[in-house]
Amino acid sequence: METTSPEPSLYTVKAIFILDNDGNRLVSKYYDPELHTSMKEQKIFESNIFSKTHKADNEIAFLEGTTVVYKSSIDLLFYVVGSAQENELMLMSVLNCLFDSLSHILRKNVERRCLLENMEGVFLVVDEIIDGGVILESDPQQVLQKVNYRLLSEPAYGFVLFDYITGNLEAQTDRSQLL
């Protein structure tokens, strides 16, 4: 009897999530409708992955019929989940793209506090990389260009306060026109 491998599919990513050092969910998107449909099942799955990976030095884990690639940074753990037959290099390219894009957006402060303060940008990045489980982009420069994230979009608060205190209304209006 012949065993056939599953047909190749565009749907390579089953889930993507970011946990903190305690295993708490910060960001999560599940793309496979058959993979842990309820919030409770998802949390158990994430908890199982966290307990298996948070102290390991590896980058790949196999759990519950899935391939999981992961990366840690300061107080965050990034996970990309695919099927058991999925190419680890494809999943790793998604993980690296996610990490590098967020590193740029968060100005190299890839930590819990900065991530939570920039959640809108985080979800934009995730949506540019993956759509419904299909990998759209794995080049961080392309993702950043599509997200069109400007680093100088916010004025430095100290200057705004200084202008307000000194009554420099001209500088205040100049900055408001930039935004």
Residue pairs with C-beta under 8 A, 6 or more apart in sequence:
5 85
6 83
6 85
10 133
10 134
10 135
11 31
11 32
11 132
11 133
11 134
12 82
12 83
12 86
12 87
12 90
12 91
12 133
12 134
12 135
13 31
13 80
13 81
13 82
13 91
13 94
13 130
13 133
13 134
13 135
14 30
14 31
14 32
14 35
14 66
14 81
14 82
14 83
14 133
15 28
15 29
15 30
15 31
15 32
15 35
15 36
15 42
15 79
15 80
15 81
16 27
16 28
16 29
16 31
16 79
16 80
16 81
16 94
16 98
16 126
16 130
17 25
17 27
17 28
17 29
17 46
17 79
17 81
18 25
18 26
18 27
18 28
18 76
18 77
18 78
18 79
18 115
18 122
19 25
19 26
19 46
19 50
19 76
19 77
19 79
20 26
20 75
20 76
20 77
20 112
21 54
21 75
21 76
21 77
21 112
23 46
23 47
23 50
23 51
23 54
25 43
25 46
26 76
26 112
26 115
26 116
27 115
27 119
27 122
27 123
27 126
28 42
28 46
29 126
29 130
30 36
30 42
31 130
31 132
31 133
32 133
35 45
35 66
35 81
36 42
36 44
36 45
45 64
46 79
48 63
48 64
49 61
49 63
49 68
49 70
49 79
49 81
50 77
52 61
52 63
53 61
53 68
53 70
53 77
53 79
54 72
54 77
59 69
59 70
59 71
59 92
60 67
60 68
60 69
60 70
60 88
60 92
61 67
61 68
61 70
62 68
62 84
65 83
65 84
66 81
66 82
66 83
66 84
67 81
67 82
67 83
67 84
67 85
67 86
67 88
67 91
68 79
68 80
68 81
68 82
69 79
69 80
69 82
69 88
69 91
69 92
69 94
69 95
70 77
70 78
70 79
70 80
70 95
71 77
71 78
71 95
71 96
71 99
72 78
73 99
73 110
73 111
74 110
74 111
74 112
75 111
75 112
76 110
76 111
76 112
76 115
78 95
78 98
78 99
79 95
80 91
80 92
80 94
80 95
80 98
81 91
82 90
82 91
90 135
93 135
93 138
94 129
94 130
94 135
94 138
96 138
96 140
97 129
97 137
97 138
97 139
97 140
97 143
98 125
98 126
98 129
99 110
100 140
101 125
101 128
101 129
101 140
101 143
101 144
101 147
102 110
102 115
102 121
102 122
102 125
103 110
104 140
104 144
104 149
105 118
105 121
105 122
105 125
105 144
105 147
105 149
106 114
106 115
106 118
107 114
107 151
115 122
121 147
121 149
124 147
124 149
125 143
125 147
128 136
128 137
128 143
128 146
128 147
129 135
129 136
129 137
129 138
129 143
130 136
137 143
137 146
153 179
155 175
155 178
155 179
159 171
159 175
160 172
160 175
162 168
163 169
163 171
163 172
163 175
164 172
